[in-house]
Amino acid sequence: MGFHRKDIMSTLGFDGKVAVITGAGGGLGRQHALLLASRGAFLVINDLGGSVDGSGADATAAQKVVDEIVAAGGEAVANHDSVSTPQGGEAIIQTAIDAYGRVDIVINNAGILRDKTFHNMTPDFVDAVIDVHLRGAFNVTRPAWILMREQKYGRIISTSSAAGIFGNFGQANYGAAKMGLVGFTRVLAQEGAKHNIKANAIAPLALTRMTEALLGPLGEKLEPGLISPIVAWLSHEDCDVSGEVYSVGGGRVARIFIGETPGYFKRDLTLEDVRDNWEQIRNTEGYEIPNGVPDETKLFWNVLKDA
């Protein structure tokens, strides 16, 4: 099916916007690319073409998606560099500059899995996962960020996971990297505010080659294409939120937030006070959602100012 301009004009469009999507040779990244291209965006399709565990490479993965987009009337170029090094990140963004002269959207989607229970987890299981997920986001986003600051516009979407936010057995490496991306996103949101750069994250649940062995019958209802609408919305100039995380899968979209309980206060707090008031400390009624360290510090100020 081709991309029809009249459809683009009647709905949210991305005409002239340049999007870089990592790990876009299949799965979620491919779906993100197809949706944005269908709405007029120019795409850089990055994919090393490695296996699920990050080994190997295949340059045809990215090119197939480019060919698919071009055949449908869209604009796209391929890039095969690895996100795991600063040089790779620079090269990925340079591909966008060479082809289109700017970068408006970065979607950090590249990922690998090396699952192992923690007591069996050796450094090779940790380093590679951190390099692709967390360092990869740094490596690709930073050169794009410099450009976005200059042009006073940018959208960054990073792919977190419930495995990091809520925890998942056998994924200490992956979970740590994915929760790291939440912190990354929160800071970028604050630093980007005065430059019209928005940064958000998603925690997707979808049937891909990385999850097909885990989801069972539920996988049939978790089509990858159902993740892309929230990614596209967070990529759009009309979306004004920043620093937020959204759970998405199977047609459901929900906001995930980090809150803080009212807690317990005593000026000369003791160990026994903590023990005796543990239920109050943990009680979630009346929670606050701090929007950064200054907001969270105010929670302390409110109880300390008259103490």
Secondary structure, 3 states (H helix, E strand, C coil): CCCCHHHHHHCCCCCCCEEEECCCCCHHHHHHHHHHHHCCCEEEEECCCCCCCCCCCCCHHHHHHHHHHHHCCCEEEEECCCCCCHHHHHHHHHHHHHHHCCCCEEEECCCCCCCCCHHHCCHHHHHHHHHHHHHHHHHHHHHHHHHHHHHCCEEEEEECCHHHHCCCCCCHHHHHHHHHHHHHHHHHHHHHHHHCEEEEEEEECCCCCCCHHHHHHHHHHCCHHHCHHHHHHHHCCCCCCCCCEEEEECCEEEEECCCECCCCCCCCCCHHHHHHCHHHHHCCCCCECCCCHHHHHHHHHHHHCCC
